[in-house]
Amino acid sequence: MSFEATIHIDGGSRGNPGPASYAVVLKTDDGEVIEESGFLGQATNNVAEYTGLIKALELASKHGFKSIHINSDSELLVKQMAGEYRVKNEELKALFDEASALRRKFTKVNITHVRRELNKRADELCNITLDRQEGKEPKGAKVVTPKAVKQVTAISDGRVRGDCVECLESAKACWQRGDPLPDAAMVWDQLWSILEEAGVLRK
């Protein structure tokens, strides 16, 4: 059976745990590309990797694919999903169970471990998302795909509100502790990035 879509996923955390993001790059057999990425707040690398897998399965299901090939540079995730490693962490166990339930909706799902250099675009999207949260302008190309490429963002309203509140609460905590206040322009840029990534605003 040929695969209807090939998907590259990634998740990363700066600090582990620390600011985390996920990314999904889905390519159909007729050449269409769909990209999705999002900020997760504070999380570990493994939580971010599993979130990428869950988002990939949700995205593929949403678009009606029944047979998919997923590539991940997380050997732990791939071996756990294959049953080669046990899932001992309770937080990961919940994500593992969610991913397993989503996987059963498909006719065929193949999950393969690939080297990081073969997962370049997904890794790039993760870093761009984290850079924007830190108020940095992404190096190189902007987060805009070619006209022939369709880009979607699937971030729930609840997550958007939560990320915005977390951004403001962080600034409030600095004020309460008597720490130097973050620059107002940086806080606004972080809020704007959250809303822009969720599709609420467009620069």
Backbone as JSON, one array per atom type, in Angstrom:
{
  "sequence": "MSFEATIHIDGGSRGNPGPASYAVVLKTDDGEVIEESGFLGQATNNVAEYTGLIKALELASKHGFKSIHINSDSELLVKQMAGEYRVKNEELKALFDEASALRRKFTKVNITHVRRELNKRADELCNITLDRQEGKEPKGAKVVTPKAVKQVTAISDGRVRGDCVECLESAKACWQRGDPLPDAAMVWDQLWSILEEAGVLRK",
  "N": [[0.85, -1.2, 0.0], [0.63, 2.15, -0.9], [1.71, 5.24, 0.57], [-0.42, 7.94, 1.42], [0.33, 10.36, 2.38], [3.3, 11.97, 3.54], [4.87, 12.75, 6.53], [6.76, 15.02, 8.44], [7.81, 15.49, 11.72], [8.47, 17.46, 14.67], [9.69, 18.49, 17.9], [10.63, 20.71, 20.45], [12.49, 21.98, 23.3], [13.7, 24.72, 25.06], [15.79, 24.56, 27.5], [14.64, 22.46, 28.83], [13.03, 21.21, 31.28], [11.47, 23.98, 29.55], [10.74, 26.91, 27.54], [8.75, 25.72, 24.93], [8.04, 24.13, 21.73], [6.22, 22.81, 18.88], [6.23, 21.18, 15.65], [4.84, 20.45, 12.43], [5.16, 19.03, 9.26], [3.53, 18.3, 6.5], [3.39, 16.38, 3.58], [1.72, 15.72, 0.64], [0.97, 13.0, -1.68], [0.61, 14.16, -4.11], [2.1, 16.43, -4.12], [1.33, 18.65, -2.58], [1.89, 20.78, 0.23], [1.52, 21.06, 3.69], [1.87, 22.99, 6.51], [2.35, 23.25, 10.04], [2.69, 24.8, 13.18], [3.35, 25.49, 16.66], [3.34, 27.2, 19.85], [4.08, 25.91, 23.07], [4.28, 26.73, 25.67], [5.77, 26.14, 28.88], [7.55, 23.19, 28.81], [8.85, 19.81, 28.44], [11.39, 18.37, 26.26], [10.55, 15.84, 25.37], [7.77, 15.88, 25.8], [7.11, 17.88, 24.0], [7.86, 16.62, 21.6], [6.05, 14.48, 21.51], [3.69, 15.94, 21.38], [3.96, 17.03, 18.84], [3.64, 14.68, 17.33], [0.97, 13.98, 17.96], [-0.39, 16.24, 16.96], [0.24, 15.91, 14.27], [-1.11, 13.55, 13.6], [-3.73, 14.39, 14.09], [-3.95, 16.43, 12.17], [-3.6, 15.01, 9.76], [-5.82, 13.32, 9.88], [-7.88, 15.2, 9.83], [-7.68, 16.11, 7.22], [-8.44, 13.92, 5.84], [-6.74, 11.75, 5.26], [-5.77, 8.33, 5.12], [-3.64, 6.62, 5.11], [-0.45, 7.01, 6.22], [2.96, 8.17, 6.49], [5.15, 8.8, 8.99], [7.87, 10.78, 9.97], [10.34, 11.13, 12.44], [12.8, 12.7, 14.52], [13.16, 11.83, 17.04], [14.29, 9.26, 18.76], [13.4, 7.99, 21.05], [10.6, 8.46, 21.1], [9.82, 7.13, 18.73], [10.58, 4.46, 19.25], [9.08, 3.93, 21.54], [6.46, 4.17, 20.52], [6.54, 2.02, 18.86], [6.55, -0.03, 20.59], [8.9, -0.98, 21.58], [10.24, 0.29, 23.66], [9.3, 0.86, 27.04], [6.8, 3.08, 28.37], [7.36, 5.02, 30.94], [7.14, 7.46, 32.25], [4.57, 9.4, 33.65], [3.32, 11.66, 32.55], [4.1, 11.49, 29.88], [2.93, 9.07, 29.34], [0.19, 9.61, 29.2], [0.13, 11.17, 26.88], [1.14, 9.34, 25.08], [-0.93, 7.43, 25.1], [-2.98, 8.99, 24.02], [-1.95, 9.51, 21.45], [-1.81, 6.89, 20.48], [-4.51, 6.19, 20.39], [-5.43, 7.96, 18.44], [-3.96, 7.03, 16.31], [-5.16, 4.62, 15.69], [-7.27, 5.31, 14.09], [-6.53, 5.3, 11.5], [-5.82, 3.57, 8.4], [-3.24, 2.73, 7.9], [-0.26, 3.48, 9.57], [2.97, 4.46, 9.59], [5.82, 4.91, 11.51], [8.88, 6.38, 11.55], [12.31, 6.6, 12.51], [14.48, 9.29, 11.9], [17.53, 10.99, 11.01], [18.49, 14.17, 12.42], [19.27, 16.04, 10.48], [17.77, 15.28, 8.34], [15.35, 16.11, 8.96], [14.92, 18.75, 8.66], [13.2, 21.01, 7.98], [11.0, 20.84, 9.76], [12.34, 21.1, 12.2], [13.34, 23.66, 11.84], [10.97, 25.19, 11.84], [10.12, 24.82, 14.48], [12.17, 26.2, 15.87], [11.86, 28.8, 14.84], [9.36, 29.46, 15.86], [9.94, 29.49, 18.63], [11.89, 31.49, 18.69], [10.36, 33.72, 18.02], [8.72, 33.89, 20.25], [10.58, 34.76, 22.05], [10.95, 37.27, 21.23], [12.62, 37.64, 19.11], [13.71, 38.3, 15.78], [13.26, 35.95, 13.3], [16.07, 34.31, 11.84], [17.21, 34.5, 8.48], [14.89, 33.32, 6.07], [11.5, 34.46, 6.36], [8.63, 33.24, 8.24], [7.1, 32.2, 6.03], [5.67, 30.37, 3.55], [6.22, 29.19, 0.13], [4.01, 30.31, -2.54], [2.8, 28.12, -3.65], [2.54, 26.46, -1.58], [0.56, 25.41, 1.06], [-0.2, 26.75, 4.15], [-1.14, 26.04, 7.44], [-2.5, 26.71, 10.68], [-3.23, 25.17, 13.64], [-4.37, 25.91, 16.41], [-5.92, 25.8, 19.46], [-8.6, 27.89, 20.77], [-8.56, 28.01, 23.52], [-5.88, 27.43, 24.14], [-4.64, 29.62, 22.96], [-5.63, 31.76, 24.51], [-4.57, 30.94, 26.97], [-1.78, 31.09, 26.48], [-1.51, 33.85, 26.03], [-2.3, 34.89, 28.51], [-0.31, 33.75, 30.11], [1.93, 35.1, 29.16], [1.4, 37.75, 30.0], [1.16, 37.34, 32.75], [3.75, 36.65, 33.39], [5.11, 39.09, 33.09], [3.79, 40.49, 35.1], [4.6, 39.05, 37.35], [7.28, 39.74, 37.51], [7.06, 42.44, 38.23], [5.84, 42.17, 40.76], [7.84, 40.89, 42.18], [9.71, 42.81, 42.25], [11.6, 42.85, 40.33], [13.53, 43.98, 37.44], [11.41, 45.42, 35.05], [10.12, 43.86, 32.1], [10.68, 45.03, 28.77], [8.09, 47.0, 27.38], [7.51, 46.93, 24.68], [8.57, 44.49, 23.93], [6.93, 42.7, 25.32], [4.49, 43.23, 24.06], [5.17, 42.42, 21.47], [5.48, 39.69, 21.87], [2.86, 38.96, 22.56], [1.59, 39.63, 20.18], [2.81, 37.82, 18.45], [1.83, 35.39, 19.43], [-0.92, 35.64, 18.84], [-0.78, 36.0, 16.1], [0.32, 33.57, 15.18], [-1.76, 31.93, 15.78], [-3.56, 32.59, 13.9], [-5.19, 34.74, 14.35], [-4.37, 37.36, 13.99], [-2.71, 39.2, 11.4], [0.37, 40.27, 10.18]],
  "CA": [[0.0, 0.0, 0.0], [1.39, 3.39, -0.95], [1.29, 6.22, 1.57], [-1.08, 9.11, 0.86], [1.02, 11.55, 2.87], [4.52, 11.79, 4.33], [4.87, 13.82, 7.52], [7.91, 15.22, 9.31], [7.4, 16.14, 12.96], [9.54, 17.79, 15.61], [9.33, 19.21, 19.11], [11.85, 21.1, 21.15], [12.37, 22.8, 24.51], [14.93, 25.42, 25.41], [15.94, 24.47, 28.94], [14.22, 21.07, 29.12], [11.9, 21.93, 30.68], [11.61, 25.39, 29.22], [9.85, 27.28, 26.44], [8.72, 24.57, 24.01], [7.2, 24.25, 20.55], [6.13, 21.63, 18.03], [6.04, 21.51, 14.23], [4.4, 19.37, 11.55], [5.26, 19.32, 7.83], [2.83, 17.22, 5.79], [3.5, 16.42, 2.13], [0.84, 14.74, 0.01], [1.6, 12.33, -2.81], [0.51, 14.99, -5.31], [3.0, 17.56, -4.0], [0.87, 19.72, -1.7], [2.57, 20.83, 1.52], [0.78, 21.74, 4.75], [2.75, 23.17, 7.66], [1.7, 23.7, 11.26], [3.59, 24.88, 14.33], [2.72, 26.19, 17.77], [4.08, 27.36, 21.11], [3.47, 25.06, 24.1], [4.58, 27.19, 27.03], [6.86, 25.4, 29.52], [7.41, 21.75, 28.63], [10.09, 19.1, 28.17], [11.59, 17.97, 24.87], [9.73, 14.67, 25.05], [6.37, 16.32, 25.7], [7.0, 18.61, 22.73], [7.93, 15.64, 20.51], [4.77, 13.76, 21.47], [2.67, 16.88, 20.9], [4.12, 17.07, 17.39], [3.03, 13.47, 16.78], [-0.49, 14.09, 18.1], [-0.85, 17.24, 16.0], [0.36, 15.34, 12.93], [-2.22, 12.61, 13.42], [-4.96, 15.18, 14.0], [-3.95, 17.13, 10.89], [-3.82, 14.02, 8.7], [-7.21, 12.88, 9.98], [-8.72, 16.33, 9.4], [-7.64, 16.22, 5.76], [-9.0, 12.7, 5.26], [-5.76, 10.74, 4.89], [-5.93, 7.06, 5.81], [-2.36, 5.93, 5.12], [0.57, 8.05, 6.36], [4.31, 7.81, 6.93], [5.62, 9.88, 9.85], [9.3, 10.79, 10.27], [10.68, 11.88, 13.65], [14.19, 12.52, 14.92], [13.17, 11.37, 18.43], [14.36, 7.8, 18.82], [12.58, 7.55, 22.17], [9.2, 8.44, 20.66], [9.62, 6.09, 17.72], [10.68, 3.13, 19.87], [7.93, 3.75, 22.42], [5.27, 3.93, 19.7], [6.69, 0.69, 18.27], [6.47, -1.02, 21.66], [10.24, -1.45, 21.94], [10.53, 0.88, 24.96], [8.15, 1.11, 27.9], [6.55, 4.48, 28.7], [7.3, 5.03, 32.4], [6.74, 8.78, 32.71], [3.11, 9.51, 33.65], [2.9, 12.7, 31.6], [4.26, 10.93, 28.54], [1.97, 7.96, 29.17], [-1.08, 10.2, 28.76], [0.31, 11.57, 25.49], [1.28, 8.08, 24.33], [-2.27, 6.86, 24.96], [-3.73, 9.83, 23.07], [-1.41, 9.27, 20.1], [-2.19, 5.53, 20.1], [-5.93, 6.21, 20.04], [-5.54, 8.64, 17.14], [-3.34, 6.16, 15.29], [-6.1, 3.56, 15.31], [-8.26, 5.83, 13.14], [-5.95, 5.19, 10.16], [-5.61, 2.23, 7.84], [-1.83, 2.4, 8.06], [0.61, 4.54, 10.05], [4.35, 4.02, 9.76], [6.59, 5.95, 12.2], [10.29, 6.07, 11.31], [13.32, 7.5, 13.08], [15.39, 9.86, 10.91], [18.52, 11.9, 11.57], [18.01, 15.55, 12.5], [19.49, 16.76, 9.21], [16.72, 14.88, 7.41], [14.11, 16.65, 9.53], [15.35, 20.14, 8.75], [12.13, 22.02, 7.95], [10.25, 20.77, 11.01], [13.22, 21.67, 13.22], [13.39, 25.1, 11.58], [9.71, 25.79, 12.28], [10.16, 24.85, 15.95], [13.06, 27.27, 16.32], [11.26, 30.08, 14.49], [8.29, 29.7, 16.83], [10.55, 29.84, 19.9], [12.53, 32.8, 18.51], [9.31, 34.75, 18.06], [8.3, 34.03, 21.64], [11.64, 35.5, 22.74], [11.01, 38.59, 20.63], [13.69, 37.69, 18.11], [13.32, 38.15, 14.39], [13.89, 34.73, 12.78], [17.15, 34.49, 10.88], [16.93, 33.98, 7.15], [13.55, 33.52, 5.53], [10.4, 34.61, 7.29], [7.79, 32.05, 8.31], [6.15, 32.28, 4.93], [5.98, 29.32, 2.59], [5.92, 29.6, -1.23], [2.59, 30.4, -2.87], [2.29, 26.79, -3.97], [2.47, 25.71, -0.33], [-0.53, 25.81, 1.95], [0.22, 26.72, 5.55], [-2.26, 26.13, 8.36], [-2.18, 26.68, 12.09], [-4.37, 24.63, 14.38], [-4.17, 26.15, 17.83], [-7.24, 26.0, 20.03], [-8.84, 29.17, 21.41], [-8.12, 27.9, 24.91], [-4.42, 27.53, 24.2], [-4.28, 31.01, 22.64], [-5.89, 32.56, 25.72], [-3.61, 30.54, 27.99], [-0.46, 31.63, 26.14], [-1.55, 35.3, 26.24], [-2.32, 35.12, 29.96], [1.01, 33.39, 30.63], [2.84, 36.19, 28.78], [1.12, 38.89, 30.86], [1.45, 36.95, 34.13], [5.2, 36.69, 33.55], [5.46, 40.48, 33.32], [3.23, 40.84, 36.41], [5.43, 38.43, 38.38], [8.49, 40.57, 37.62], [6.67, 43.63, 38.99], [5.58, 41.79, 42.15], [9.11, 40.54, 42.83], [10.59, 43.96, 42.23], [12.62, 42.67, 39.3], [13.39, 44.92, 36.33], [10.27, 45.09, 34.21], [10.45, 43.63, 30.69], [10.32, 46.13, 27.87], [6.7, 46.9, 26.96], [7.47, 46.57, 23.25], [8.85, 43.06, 23.84], [5.72, 42.01, 25.75], [3.51, 43.36, 22.97], [5.59, 41.59, 20.34], [5.18, 38.3, 22.22], [1.42, 38.79, 22.43], [1.27, 39.68, 18.75], [3.26, 36.56, 17.85], [0.88, 34.34, 19.82], [-2.16, 35.83, 18.08], [-0.5, 35.81, 14.67], [0.49, 32.15, 14.93], [-3.08, 31.3, 15.91], [-4.41, 33.03, 12.79], [-6.08, 35.82, 14.76], [-3.85, 38.58, 13.4], [-1.75, 39.07, 10.31], [1.2, 41.46, 10.01]],
  "C": [[0.88, 1.24, 0.0], [0.84, 4.36, 0.09], [0.69, 7.43, 0.87], [-0.39, 10.4, 1.27], [2.25, 11.15, 3.67], [4.63, 13.0, 5.25], [6.18, 13.84, 8.3], [7.44, 15.98, 10.54], [8.62, 16.47, 13.81], [8.94, 18.51, 16.81], [10.59, 19.54, 19.85], [11.56, 21.99, 22.34], [13.72, 23.44, 24.79], [15.03, 25.48, 26.94], [15.57, 23.1, 29.46], [14.08, 20.74, 30.62], [12.2, 23.41, 30.48], [10.61, 25.73, 28.13], [9.91, 26.21, 25.35], [7.79, 24.84, 22.83], [7.17, 22.92, 19.8], [5.97, 22.09, 16.59], [5.66, 20.26, 13.46], [4.54, 19.85, 10.1], [4.69, 18.12, 7.08], [2.93, 17.42, 4.29], [2.63, 15.33, 1.53], [1.54, 14.11, -1.18], [1.47, 13.11, -4.12], [1.27, 16.31, -5.18], [2.54, 18.7, -3.11], [1.58, 19.62, -0.36], [1.71, 21.62, 2.5], [1.68, 21.8, 5.97], [1.96, 23.71, 8.85], [2.74, 23.75, 12.36], [2.88, 25.65, 15.43], [3.6, 26.22, 19.0], [3.34, 26.61, 22.21], [3.64, 25.59, 25.52], [5.76, 26.41, 27.58], [6.61, 23.9, 29.39], [8.79, 21.14, 28.38], [10.2, 18.78, 26.68], [10.65, 16.82, 24.49], [8.25, 15.0, 24.93], [6.15, 17.05, 24.38], [7.01, 17.65, 21.54], [6.6, 14.9, 20.38], [3.63, 14.67, 21.0], [2.74, 17.0, 19.39], [3.47, 15.86, 16.72], [1.51, 13.55, 16.83], [-1.05, 15.09, 17.09], [-0.78, 16.73, 14.57], [-0.79, 14.39, 12.64], [-3.55, 13.34, 13.29], [-5.07, 15.88, 12.65], [-4.24, 16.17, 9.74], [-5.26, 13.53, 8.69], [-8.16, 13.96, 9.47], [-8.8, 16.42, 7.89], [-8.01, 14.91, 5.07], [-8.0, 11.65, 4.83], [-5.95, 9.48, 5.73], [-4.62, 6.3, 5.95], [-1.25, 6.97, 5.14], [1.89, 7.47, 6.84], [4.86, 9.0, 7.7], [7.11, 9.7, 10.13], [9.56, 11.66, 11.49], [12.14, 11.66, 13.98], [14.31, 12.14, 16.4], [13.15, 9.84, 18.46], [13.49, 7.25, 19.95], [11.12, 7.43, 21.75], [8.94, 7.28, 19.71], [9.63, 4.7, 18.36], [9.54, 2.88, 20.85], [6.66, 3.46, 21.63], [5.33, 2.56, 19.04], [6.61, -0.41, 19.32], [7.82, -1.56, 22.09], [10.68, -0.91, 23.3], [9.23, 1.05, 25.74], [8.02, 2.61, 28.16], [6.34, 4.55, 30.21], [6.82, 6.37, 32.95], [5.23, 8.97, 32.57], [2.61, 10.55, 32.65], [3.0, 12.2, 30.16], [3.27, 9.8, 28.28], [0.63, 8.48, 28.67], [-1.0, 10.6, 27.29], [0.44, 10.35, 24.58], [-0.09, 7.46, 24.08], [-3.1, 7.66, 23.96], [-3.27, 9.58, 21.64], [-1.82, 7.88, 19.6], [-3.65, 5.46, 19.68], [-6.14, 6.87, 18.68], [-5.01, 7.76, 16.01], [-4.3, 5.09, 14.8], [-7.18, 4.02, 14.32], [-7.8, 5.64, 11.69], [-5.85, 3.74, 9.72], [-4.17, 1.78, 8.07], [-1.06, 3.64, 8.51], [1.99, 3.94, 10.28], [5.13, 5.16, 10.39], [8.06, 5.55, 12.17], [11.2, 7.09, 11.97], [14.26, 7.97, 11.97], [16.39, 10.77, 11.64], [18.0, 13.33, 11.51], [18.17, 16.3, 11.19], [18.46, 16.39, 8.16], [15.34, 15.37, 7.87], [14.21, 18.17, 9.62], [14.2, 21.14, 8.83], [11.32, 22.01, 9.24], [11.05, 21.39, 12.16], [13.28, 23.18, 13.08], [12.12, 25.79, 12.09], [9.63, 25.86, 13.81], [10.99, 26.02, 16.46], [12.51, 28.65, 15.99], [10.17, 30.44, 15.49], [8.86, 30.14, 18.17], [11.24, 31.21, 19.82], [11.5, 33.92, 18.61], [8.81, 34.96, 19.48], [9.31, 34.83, 22.45], [11.82, 36.9, 22.17], [12.12, 38.76, 19.62], [13.11, 37.59, 16.71], [14.02, 36.91, 13.85], [14.97, 35.05, 11.76], [16.76, 33.9, 9.53], [15.51, 34.28, 6.73], [12.53, 33.66, 6.64], [9.57, 33.33, 7.29], [6.69, 32.17, 7.27], [6.57, 31.23, 3.92], [5.66, 29.81, 1.18], [4.42, 29.57, -1.52], [1.98, 29.03, -3.14], [2.08, 25.94, -2.73], [1.37, 26.27, 0.54], [-0.05, 25.69, 3.39], [-1.0, 26.89, 6.44], [-1.73, 26.13, 9.78], [-3.39, 26.2, 12.83], [-4.09, 24.76, 15.86], [-5.51, 26.5, 18.43], [-7.36, 27.37, 20.68], [-8.35, 29.15, 22.86], [-6.63, 28.04, 25.05], [-3.96, 28.95, 23.92], [-4.48, 31.89, 23.87], [-4.86, 32.24, 26.8], [-2.23, 31.12, 27.74], [-0.41, 33.14, 26.37], [-1.51, 35.63, 27.73], [-0.96, 34.84, 30.56], [2.02, 34.5, 30.35], [2.66, 37.38, 29.72], [1.44, 38.58, 32.33], [2.95, 36.98, 34.4], [5.67, 38.11, 33.84], [4.98, 40.93, 34.7], [4.1, 40.28, 37.53], [6.73, 39.22, 38.58], [8.2, 41.81, 38.46], [6.48, 43.3, 40.46], [6.86, 41.46, 42.9], [10.06, 41.73, 42.93], [11.72, 43.84, 41.24], [12.47, 43.75, 38.23], [12.27, 44.49, 35.4], [10.71, 44.84, 32.77], [9.99, 44.81, 29.85], [8.91, 45.93, 27.34], [6.59, 46.47, 25.5], [7.72, 45.07, 23.07], [7.62, 42.26, 24.24], [4.67, 42.06, 24.65], [3.88, 42.48, 21.79], [5.31, 40.12, 20.62], [3.69, 38.01, 22.08], [1.01, 38.74, 20.96], [1.64, 38.36, 18.08], [2.3, 35.42, 18.17], [-0.38, 34.43, 18.97], [-1.95, 35.6, 16.59], [-0.37, 34.34, 14.33], [-0.83, 31.39, 14.99], [-4.02, 31.7, 14.78], [-5.37, 34.14, 13.15], [-5.68, 37.13, 14.12], [-2.91, 38.26, 12.26], [-0.96, 40.37, 10.21], [1.12, 41.95, 8.58]]
}
